[in-house]
Amino acid sequence: MKYVGIKTIVSIPILTLVCLLLFTSLSFSQEQFKMDENTFQQFTRAKRMFEKGQVFFLKKKFKKAEPSFKQCLESFPQYSQADYFLAQIYYNRQDYVTALEHMENAQKNYSFMGNLLIAAQHKYFDELRTELQNRKSRLVELTLASDIERAKKDIADLESRLKDPLPVMPTESASYHYFHGNILMKLKKFNEAHAHYVKALKIDPTHGNASNNLASLYYMIKKYDKALYYLNQAEANGAEINPDFKKALLKAMKEK
């Protein structure tokens, strides 16, 4: 069956794991997980491999990216972004079964990685506050004007960095659900694909491509009113619409 109007463009959310290399112990309130030194070393190795693969992936050098993502997962199996990128690589190869395996792992570990980012940022801010207090304490001991000026600039920099907002990570990713739905569509698992597109829109109601693909699903089962509703939503949110699909939908509605 031809999936009229289906969009499979993938938007890539990358969880920027800033400052994680600074920390040796992290605990997680939701996951009740303690990152010991050995686990931390595994994670840092995985992060380096992921970043190496990411450079190749964004240049569309997928064959070079793949080994790095796999090495990343060998070091840290919870690294959901590596699974997500591998899912896209296998999707492009039309190996949808393997793509689905990686996508399922990516979604399973997404929340874990979000908690990791948040915990790391909290720890980073704690380190900044400690450093700020230390520099303020040392400031009163300085006598040279140049040293005092430099110390004040460092203090101002720390205070500025502490004003940055802490990250707020959603428990699920709209883009993950959207791409999961695309894989399921290729495997002709239409009901499951529908569920993931609906979840994507629940997380992000402006996800135009998810709306567009729902329009196509409803068109296939001849629920043209719903198809038009989602198509209009897709257009309103900037998705690229197949004009032939829209014509076919409007024609079908007239002939109904």
N, C-alpha and C positions, 0 to 999 in steps of 0.2 A: 504493500500500500504506500502511495506517495504521501508524504507529510507536507501538505500544502502550507507554506508560510512558516514552517518551523525554523527557528533561529537557533544556531548552535555557537554563537560567538561567546567566548568565555571572558568574563572580567575577573582579574586576578587580585584577590585581596591578600596582601602580604603582611603578616604580623611582624612588625619591626621589633625585634627582641633587643632593644637597646640596653646596654650596660650589664647584660647578664654575665659577661665574662669577669665582672668585678666581684661576684658573690660566690661564696663557698658553701653556704647553707641556706636553703629556702624551705619554708613550711607553708602549707596550703590549707586554708580553712575548709574549703569545700571538698577537696580531694583527700584531706588528711594524709598528705604525702610529705615525707622529709627527704630533701635532696642531700645525701651525704657526699663526701668528697669523691668517692668512686663514681657515683652517678653524675656528679657535676662534671667530672672529667669526660665521661661519655657524652654528656650533652655538648660540651664545648667542641669536641671533635665533630659531632654531628652538625653543629651550627656552621663550622668551617666548610664541611662538605656540602651542606645545603646552599650556602652562599656561592660556592663555586659552581654548582649546578644551576643556580638561579641566573647567573651571568650568561651561561650558554643558552638557557631556556628563553630568556628575553630576547636573545638574538636569533631565536628559532633554530638553534643548533641542537636539536633534540637528541641525536645520537651521542653527542658529547655530554649533554646534561644528565642523561639517564644513569650512568654509572655513579655519578656523584650523589644523586638522590638515593640510590640504593645503598651506598655506603653510609649515608646519613641515617637511614632507617636501621641499618645493622648496628650502629652505635647507639641510637635512641629511637626505638620503635614507635614511640608516641609522637614523633615529629610529623604532625598532621599535614603541614604544608608540603613536605616531600611527597607524601602519598597523593596529595591533590595534584601536584604537577605531574607525577607519574601517570595518574589517571588521564590527564590531558594528552600526554605523549602516546599512551596506548589507544586512546580514542582517535587520535590522528592517524594511527596505523590501522584503524578499524578492528582492533582487537578489543571488542567491547566487554567481553567476559573479564579479562584482566583489568581493564579500566574500571569496571564495577567493583572488583575486589579492592583496588586502591582507594576508590571513592568511599566505600563503606568504612575503611580504616580511617580515612581522613576525617569523616564526620564523627566517628566514634571518639577520636582523640582531640577534636577541635576545642572542646571545653577545657580539657586538661591544659592545652597550650595557652589558652586565654588566661587561665589561672596562673600559669607560669609567668606570663608577661606582667600581670598585675602585681603578683608577689615580688617580682624582680624590681618593678618600679617603686613599690613601697620601700623595699630594702635600699634602693638607690637614694631615695629621698632621706631615709634615716642616715645614710652615710654623709650626704650633703649637709644635713643639720649638725652632725657631729663635727665635720670639718669647719663649718661656719663658726661654731662656738669656739673651736680651737684657735682659729685665726683672730677672732675678736679678743680672745684672752692674750694672744701674743702681741696684738697691736699696741697695747699700753706699755710694752717693754721696749718698743722701738724708739730710736733717738734721731736717726738720720731722716731728713725730710723726704729723700727719694724712696727710702724703705717704707716710710709711712704712706706715701702716695700709692706705691705699688700694692701694699697690703689693703688699702681702702678699695682699690680697683678690684682686687681678688674677692673681697667681701661683697662688693656690689654685684659681681658676676655670680657668686653663689646665691645671693638673695634673689637675683633675677631668675636663675634656674629653678629655685624652689617655688616660683610663682607658676610654673608650668602645670597645667591640669593633669591629674592622674588619669590613666586610661580607663575607659568603661567598655568592657568587652561584652558583646551579646553572647548568650549561651549557644546560639546557633548562627550559621552564616547563610544569608540569602543566596550568595553566589555558589556556595557549596551545594545547596538544595537544587538550585537551577541547573547546574552542570550534572548533578546526579540524575535529575529528570531527563536530561538529554541522552545520557547513556542508556537509561531504561527505555527511552523511545526507540533507540536503535535496536534494542533487544526485544521490541514489540511488547513490552510490559507496560501497557498504556495506563492501567489503573494506578500502578505504582508511580509512574511518571507524573500523572495528574496530581497525586498526593504531594510530591516534592515541589511541583510548581506552586501549588497552593501554599505550602509552608514558606517558600521563598517570598511570596507576596505578603504573607502574614508578618514576616520579619521586616520586609521592605516593600510597602505598597507601591512604591514608584519603580519597581523593577520591571521595566518595559518589556524586556525579552521574555520574562516568565509569563507576562500577560499575553504576549504574542503567541507563545507556544500553547497556552491554554486555549486561545481562540482557535488554533488549528485542531486541537484535540476535539473541541466541541463541534467543529465543522465536520470532522470525520464521522461523528455519531449523529449528525444532522440536527443538532441543537443550535440552530442558527442564531436565535436571539442571544444566547449566552456567548456564542462565538463573536457576535458583533460587539457585545458589551466589552469583552476582553480586548478585542481589536482596537476599540476606541480608547481603552485604558492604555494600551501599548503606544498608540500614536500620541496620546496626551503626555506620555512620559518619555518621549523621544526615541522610541525603538524604530528601527528601520523596517518598514512594512513592505511586503511583497505586493505590488499593485495588482498583479494578476489574481492573487488570493483574495484581495478585497473585492475585485470585480466579480469573481466566482461566488463569493459569499452573498453579495448583494443580489446577484442574479438568482441564486438558490432561494433567497428569502422571498423574492417576487413570485417565483414559480411554486412556492409551497402552498 
